[in-house]
Amino acid sequence: MKLFASFASVAALSLSLLCATSAAAAEAAPAPAKPDLVKGAALYSQVCIACHAADGNSMSPANPKLAQQHPEYLVKQLQEFKSGKRANAIMSGFSSMLSDDDMRNVSYWLASQTGKPGAATEKELVVLGESIYRGGIAGRNVPACAGCHSPNGAGIPSQYPRLSGQHADYTATQLSMFRNGSRANNSVMIGVASRMNDLEIKAVSDYIAGLR
């Protein structure tokens, strides 16, 4: 019994030391720096403005609108461009020059900008696009886009990106890349896009452009 009590005392002491060490480590770990929007704006104007416009509302359908996007999503994409998990020669080059703080500063500055609305243009496809966005494609297990990106395309902070007003051409390109595997940084979207045909991708992308 005395031997067992000794073991128990040693175990308790070890556990106490482990907890104390963990607590000290947690206290010693520096908290992430608060995003500096002034630095973010300055860096954006040097690196990003040519493709994404002065306020993040790109005018080119080939380049995404970034204004009002959730900052956590933008940081994740920049990190994955830098690591190569998301392949894009241009963005990989730019992101390779950015530190984690740079990424956060730019992303939070973009989130502070107001996104400009877009418009759907394919009138004959609007019913199909709305059906897919709001109800999915039951016969092929394609879920409703609204389930993750919200009914008005606002997305969910820290989880799913804002889509409303995004260029239809850009959205369609990304869905096609998920489908063919050339964009491989989101397994859920790869599965969704793999079950959609060209017409469905075009229709839902155009519908998304008009969401607000």
Order of alpha helices (4+ residues) and beta strands (2+ residues): alpha-alpha-alpha-alpha-alpha-alpha-alpha-alpha-alpha-alpha-alpha
